[in-house]
């Protein structure tokens, strides 16, 4: 008996069981947890492009049953009416532009920059007034029934004592017309608002001029056409055209004013990206305008969502809200005129302060990286 006990005591202990491989039921949980961690990391790094509405990243989040029902009802009832109304307005304005430009020769100094923005007399009056009215009507059709506008006075130098503002505020005798409107960029809907407000000239892709209906309208707006995919010296030519247009608008009240989005891309509306200096090279005063979209379900910002999804969700949302804050004309100091980068940075900081926007150092390149990362995450799910 004792020998048996000794034999039992001398037996080596059993090795611990190997770790259990995750069951097939656990793998989706692990994958979703990994995706959630990666998504959180992306949101911290690319915060300016993150969607925070009920539709989730890229508008592809899981929707509650109530939201699905509302979308279904809107797709059947509201969307067809709005599509027909928008198409009717677009065709109507195209016909107006076609009549007003009949037997008229566009500017042909540059074959890539031809436009009808310098028409005079009744033709230009009809194009501008109808364009403004129909743009506002289109916003109304899209659910922007009320647009809140406010005119804000910037802080005095005592409240925000920067040397640029001190020198800037020391020149009250300069009350000339601004040459360009500088606006933050949140959505393609920004263009509709500015068209309804001041009917300015924009910078657009060169391919826009070849689109049906929209092509002629862009020429009547006097759009500066850009080949953005090109890496040639075309940029210098476009920059020169923009500078010339800004100076002309500053010196001639009958010339169309320029409208620029110096960020170069859209954000989620909470941030302000670095400004490009193209709109500040002319040394002319600028008019800063801040656009803000308020929402409960779908954010009208167009930053990390496909164009098709964005249009559908906008059409399905019965009411959309826009708030516009217009700052006084900003007259550059001599130091800012000599340094366009300083001029751009000072205007940017002022807009961020007055619009409660967060300054961010990322830009279009990071936005493309964020899109690629999101597409990779969704392909894994």
C-alpha positions as CSV (number, residue, x, y, z in Angstrom):
1,X,0.0,0.0,0.0
2,X,2.8,2.4,0.9
3,X,4.6,1.5,-2.3
4,X,1.5,2.3,-4.3
5,X,1.2,5.7,-2.6
6,X,4.9,6.4,-3.3
7,X,4.4,5.5,-6.9
8,X,1.4,7.8,-7.1
9,X,3.3,10.6,-5.5
10,X,6.2,10.2,-7.9
11,X,4.0,10.6,-11.1
12,X,4.7,13.9,-12.8
13,X,1.8,16.4,-12.7
14,X,-0.4,16.6,-15.8
15,X,0.5,19.5,-18.2
16,X,-2.0,22.3,-18.4
17,X,-4.5,22.1,-21.3
18,X,-3.5,24.1,-24.4
19,X,-5.3,27.4,-24.8
20,X,-8.7,27.0,-26.4
21,X,-8.9,28.4,-29.9
22,X,-11.7,30.9,-30.3
23,X,-14.9,29.3,-31.2
24,X,-16.5,30.2,-34.5
25,X,-19.2,32.2,-32.5
26,X,-16.4,34.3,-30.9
27,X,-14.7,35.3,-34.1
28,X,-17.3,38.0,-35.2
29,X,-17.0,39.5,-31.7
30,X,-13.2,39.6,-31.9
31,X,-13.3,41.1,-35.4
32,X,-15.8,43.8,-34.4
33,X,-13.8,44.6,-31.4
34,X,-10.6,45.0,-33.5
35,X,-12.6,47.1,-36.1
36,X,-13.9,49.3,-33.3
37,X,-10.4,49.9,-31.9
38,X,-9.1,50.7,-35.3
39,X,-12.1,53.1,-36.0
40,X,-11.4,54.9,-32.7
41,X,-7.8,55.4,-33.7
42,X,-8.8,56.8,-37.1
43,X,-11.3,59.2,-35.5
44,X,-8.6,60.7,-33.3
45,X,-6.2,61.1,-36.2
46,X,-8.6,62.4,-38.8
47,X,-11.1,64.2,-36.5
48,X,-11.9,66.9,-39.1
49,X,-13.5,64.3,-41.4
50,X,-15.4,62.1,-38.9
51,X,-19.2,61.8,-39.3
52,X,-21.0,62.0,-35.9
53,X,-24.6,61.7,-37.0
54,X,-27.1,58.8,-36.8
55,X,-25.8,57.3,-40.1
56,X,-22.3,56.6,-38.9
57,X,-19.0,56.5,-40.8
58,X,-19.4,56.9,-44.5
59,X,-23.2,56.9,-44.0
60,X,-23.0,53.1,-43.7
61,X,-23.7,52.7,-40.0
62,X,-26.4,50.4,-38.6
63,X,-29.7,52.3,-38.4
64,X,-32.5,51.8,-35.9
65,X,-35.8,50.5,-37.1
66,X,-37.5,53.9,-36.8
67,X,-34.9,55.5,-39.0
68,X,-35.2,52.8,-41.6
69,X,-39.0,53.3,-41.7
70,X,-38.6,57.1,-42.1
71,X,-36.1,56.6,-44.9
72,X,-38.5,54.2,-46.6
73,X,-41.4,56.6,-46.4
74,X,-39.3,59.5,-47.7
75,X,-37.9,57.5,-50.6
76,X,-41.5,56.8,-51.8
77,X,-43.1,60.2,-51.1
78,X,-40.6,63.1,-50.6
79,X,-37.7,62.1,-52.9
80,X,-39.6,61.9,-56.2
81,X,-41.1,65.3,-55.6
82,X,-37.8,66.9,-54.8
83,X,-36.0,65.3,-57.7
84,X,-38.6,66.6,-60.2
85,X,-38.5,70.1,-58.6
86,X,-34.7,70.3,-58.6
87,X,-34.6,69.1,-62.2
88,X,-37.2,71.6,-63.2
89,X,-35.4,74.5,-61.6
90,X,-32.1,73.5,-63.2
91,X,-33.6,73.2,-66.7
92,X,-35.5,76.5,-66.2
93,X,-32.3,78.4,-65.3
94,X,-30.4,76.7,-68.2
95,X,-33.0,78.0,-70.6
96,X,-32.7,81.5,-69.1
97,X,-28.9,81.4,-69.5
98,X,-29.3,80.1,-73.0
99,X,-31.5,83.0,-74.0
100,X,-29.4,85.6,-72.3
101,X,-26.2,84.4,-73.9
102,X,-27.7,84.0,-77.4
103,X,-25.6,85.8,-80.1
104,X,-23.1,86.7,-77.3
105,X,-19.4,85.8,-77.5
106,X,-17.7,84.7,-74.3
107,X,-14.3,85.9,-73.2
108,X,-11.7,84.0,-75.3
109,X,-8.4,85.3,-74.0
110,X,-7.9,81.8,-72.7
111,X,-9.7,78.9,-74.4
112,X,-9.9,77.1,-71.0
113,X,-11.3,80.1,-69.1
114,X,-14.1,81.3,-71.4
115,X,-17.1,82.7,-69.5
116,X,-20.1,85.0,-69.8
117,X,-19.6,86.8,-66.4
118,X,-18.7,90.1,-68.1
119,X,-21.9,90.5,-70.0
120,X,-23.5,93.9,-69.5
121,X,-27.0,95.4,-69.6
122,X,-30.3,93.4,-69.2
123,X,-28.6,90.1,-70.0
124,X,-26.4,90.2,-67.0
125,X,-29.2,91.5,-64.7
126,X,-31.5,88.7,-65.7
127,X,-28.7,86.0,-65.3
128,X,-27.8,87.3,-61.8
129,X,-31.2,88.0,-60.4
130,X,-32.7,84.7,-61.7
131,X,-29.7,82.8,-60.6
132,X,-30.0,84.1,-57.0
133,X,-33.7,83.5,-56.8
134,X,-33.6,80.0,-58.3
135,X,-30.7,79.0,-56.1
136,X,-32.6,80.0,-53.0
137,X,-35.7,78.2,-54.3
138,X,-33.6,75.0,-54.8
139,X,-32.3,75.2,-51.2
140,X,-35.9,75.5,-50.1
141,X,-36.9,72.4,-52.1
142,X,-34.0,70.6,-50.4
143,X,-35.4,71.4,-47.0
144,X,-33.6,74.6,-46.1
145,X,-36.8,76.5,-45.4
146,X,-35.1,79.0,-43.1
147,X,-31.5,80.2,-43.2
148,X,-30.3,82.1,-40.2
149,X,-27.9,85.0,-41.0
150,X,-26.0,87.0,-38.5
151,X,-23.4,89.8,-38.9
152,X,-20.7,89.6,-36.2
153,X,-18.3,92.2,-35.0
154,X,-14.8,90.8,-34.4
155,X,-13.1,91.3,-31.0
156,X,-11.3,94.5,-30.4
157,X,-7.5,94.5,-30.2
158,X,-7.8,94.8,-26.4
159,X,-9.7,91.5,-26.3
160,X,-7.4,89.8,-28.8
161,X,-4.3,91.8,-29.0
162,X,-2.5,90.5,-32.1
163,X,-0.2,92.9,-33.9
164,X,-1.9,92.2,-37.2
165,X,-5.3,93.2,-35.9
166,X,-4.0,96.3,-34.2
167,X,-2.5,97.5,-37.4
168,X,-5.6,96.3,-39.3
169,X,-8.0,98.3,-37.0
170,X,-5.9,101.4,-37.4
171,X,-7.0,101.8,-41.1
172,X,-10.8,102.6,-40.8
173,X,-10.6,105.0,-43.8
174,X,-10.2,102.1,-46.2
175,X,-13.8,101.1,-47.0
176,X,-13.3,99.8,-50.6
177,X,-15.2,96.8,-51.8
178,X,-13.7,93.3,-51.0
179,X,-12.3,91.4,-54.0
180,X,-13.1,87.9,-52.7
181,X,-15.4,86.1,-50.3
182,X,-13.5,83.6,-48.1
183,X,-15.7,80.8,-46.7
184,X,-15.2,77.6,-44.9
185,X,-16.2,74.5,-46.9
186,X,-18.6,71.9,-45.5
187,X,-20.7,70.7,-48.4
188,X,-21.5,71.2,-52.1
189,X,-24.6,73.0,-50.7
190,X,-22.3,75.9,-49.8
191,X,-22.2,76.8,-53.5
192,X,-26.0,77.0,-53.7
193,X,-26.0,79.4,-50.7
194,X,-23.3,81.7,-52.0
195,X,-25.0,81.7,-55.4
196,X,-28.3,82.7,-53.8
197,X,-26.6,85.4,-51.7
198,X,-24.0,87.2,-53.9
199,X,-23.8,85.2,-57.2
200,X,-20.0,85.1,-57.2
201,X,-17.5,83.3,-59.5
202,X,-16.1,80.0,-58.2
203,X,-13.1,77.8,-58.9
204,X,-14.3,74.5,-60.5
205,X,-12.9,71.5,-62.3
206,X,-12.4,72.1,-66.0
207,X,-14.7,69.1,-66.7
208,X,-17.6,71.0,-65.2
209,X,-17.8,73.3,-68.2
210,X,-18.5,70.2,-70.4
211,X,-21.4,68.9,-68.3
212,X,-25.0,69.2,-69.8
213,X,-27.0,72.1,-68.3
214,X,-24.4,72.8,-65.6
215,X,-21.7,73.7,-68.1
216,X,-23.4,76.8,-69.4
217,X,-24.4,77.8,-65.9
218,X,-20.8,77.6,-64.7
219,X,-19.8,79.9,-67.6
220,X,-22.5,82.4,-66.7
221,X,-21.1,82.3,-63.1
222,X,-17.7,83.1,-64.5
223,X,-16.1,80.0,-62.9
224,X,-12.3,79.7,-63.1
225,X,-11.7,76.3,-64.5
226,X,-8.9,74.1,-63.1
227,X,-7.4,70.8,-64.3
228,X,-6.8,69.5,-60.7
229,X,-5.4,66.1,-61.8
230,X,-2.7,67.8,-63.9
231,X,0.8,68.3,-62.4
232,X,1.8,70.8,-65.0
233,X,2.4,74.5,-64.6
234,X,-1.4,75.0,-65.1
235,X,-1.6,76.1,-61.5
236,X,0.4,79.2,-62.2
237,X,-2.0,80.2,-64.9
238,X,-5.1,79.6,-62.7
239,X,-3.5,81.5,-59.8
240,X,-2.9,84.4,-62.1
241,X,-6.5,84.4,-63.4
242,X,-7.9,84.2,-59.8
243,X,-5.6,87.1,-58.7
244,X,-6.7,89.2,-61.7
245,X,-10.4,88.5,-61.0
246,X,-10.0,89.5,-57.4
247,X,-8.2,92.7,-58.2
248,X,-10.8,93.5,-60.8
249,X,-13.7,92.9,-58.4
250,X,-12.0,95.0,-55.8
251,X,-11.6,98.0,-58.1
252,X,-14.7,97.7,-60.2
253,X,-18.1,97.3,-58.5
254,X,-19.7,96.0,-61.7
255,X,-17.3,93.1,-61.9
256,X,-18.4,89.7,-60.5
257,X,-16.8,89.0,-57.1
258,X,-14.8,85.9,-56.5
259,X,-15.7,83.2,-54.0
260,X,-13.0,80.9,-52.7
261,X,-12.9,77.9,-50.3
262,X,-9.2,78.2,-49.2
263,X,-9.2,74.9,-47.3
264,X,-9.3,73.1,-50.6
265,X,-11.7,70.4,-49.4
266,X,-14.7,69.9,-47.1
267,X,-14.8,69.0,-43.4
268,X,-17.5,67.9,-40.9
269,X,-18.2,71.5,-40.1
270,X,-16.4,71.5,-36.7
271,X,-12.9,72.2,-37.9
272,X,-11.0,74.7,-40.1
273,X,-8.1,73.4,-42.2
274,X,-5.0,75.3,-43.3
275,X,-5.7,78.0,-45.9
276,X,-4.1,78.1,-49.3
277,X,-2.7,81.5,-50.2
278,X,-4.3,81.9,-53.7
279,X,-7.1,84.2,-52.5
280,X,-4.7,86.5,-50.7
281,X,-2.1,87.1,-53.4
282,X,-4.0,90.1,-54.8
283,X,-3.5,92.0,-51.5
284,X,-7.2,93.0,-51.7
285,X,-9.6,93.0,-48.7
286,X,-11.6,89.8,-48.2
287,X,-15.1,89.1,-46.8
288,X,-15.0,86.2,-44.4
289,X,-18.2,84.1,-44.2
290,X,-18.7,81.1,-41.9
291,X,-21.3,78.4,-42.8
292,X,-22.7,76.0,-40.2
293,X,-25.2,73.1,-40.6
294,X,-27.2,72.0,-37.6
295,X,-28.8,68.5,-37.7
296,X,-30.5,65.9,-35.6
297,X,-30.3,62.8,-37.8
298,X,-28.2,63.4,-41.0
299,X,-25.3,65.8,-41.2
300,X,-25.3,67.7,-44.5
301,X,-21.5,67.9,-44.4
302,X,-19.9,66.1,-47.3
303,X,-16.6,64.8,-46.0
304,X,-16.4,61.0,-45.8
305,X,-19.5,59.8,-47.6
306,X,-20.2,58.9,-51.2
307,X,-22.0,61.5,-53.3
308,X,-24.8,59.2,-54.1
309,X,-25.5,58.3,-50.4
310,X,-25.2,62.0,-49.5
311,X,-27.7,63.1,-52.1
312,X,-30.2,60.4,-51.2
313,X,-30.0,61.2,-47.4
314,X,-30.4,64.9,-48.0
315,X,-33.4,64.3,-50.2
316,X,-34.9,62.1,-47.5
317,X,-34.4,64.6,-44.7
318,X,-37.5,66.8,-44.5
319,X,-35.9,69.8,-42.7
320,X,-32.3,71.0,-43.0
321,X,-30.8,73.8,-41.1
322,X,-28.1,76.3,-42.1
323,X,-26.6,79.2,-40.1
324,X,-24.5,81.9,-41.8
325,X,-22.2,84.2,-40.0
326,X,-20.8,87.1,-42.0
327,X,-17.8,89.0,-40.6
328,X,-16.9,92.5,-41.5
329,X,-14.6,93.0,-44.5
330,X,-11.0,92.3,-43.5
331,X,-8.5,94.9,-44.7
332,X,-4.9,93.6,-44.7
333,X,-2.1,95.5,-43.1
334,X,1.0,96.4,-45.0
335,X,2.8,93.4,-43.4
336,X,0.0,91.1,-44.5
337,X,0.1,92.5,-48.0
338,X,3.8,91.7,-48.1
339,X,3.2,88.2,-46.7
340,X,0.2,86.3,-48.2
341,X,0.8,83.4,-45.9
342,X,0.5,85.6,-42.8
343,X,-2.6,87.3,-44.3
344,X,-4.2,83.9,-44.8
345,X,-3.3,82.6,-41.3
346,X,-4.7,85.7,-39.7
347,X,-8.0,85.5,-41.5
348,X,-8.2,81.8,-40.7
349,X,-7.6,82.4,-37.0
350,X,-10.2,85.1,-36.9
351,X,-12.8,82.9,-38.6
352,X,-12.0,80.0,-36.2
353,X,-12.5,82.3,-33.2
354,X,-15.7,83.9,-34.4
355,X,-17.2,80.6,-35.7
356,X,-16.1,78.4,-32.7
357,X,-14.2,76.2,-35.1
358,X,-11.2,74.0,-34.2
359,X,-8.0,74.6,-36.1
360,X,-6.6,71.5,-37.7
361,X,-3.3,70.9,-39.5
362,X,-4.5,68.1,-41.8
363,X,-5.7,68.5,-45.4
364,X,-6.8,66.8,-48.6
365,X,-4.0,64.2,-48.5
366,X,-5.0,63.0,-45.0
367,X,-8.7,63.0,-46.1
368,X,-7.8,60.5,-48.9
369,X,-5.9,58.4,-46.4
370,X,-8.9,58.4,-44.1
371,X,-11.3,57.3,-46.9
372,X,-8.9,54.5,-47.9
373,X,-8.7,53.3,-44.3
374,X,-12.5,53.4,-43.8
375,X,-13.0,51.4,-47.0
376,X,-10.5,48.9,-45.7
377,X,-12.4,48.5,-42.4
378,X,-15.8,48.1,-44.1
379,X,-14.4,45.5,-46.5
380,X,-13.2,43.4,-43.5
381,X,-16.6,43.5,-41.8
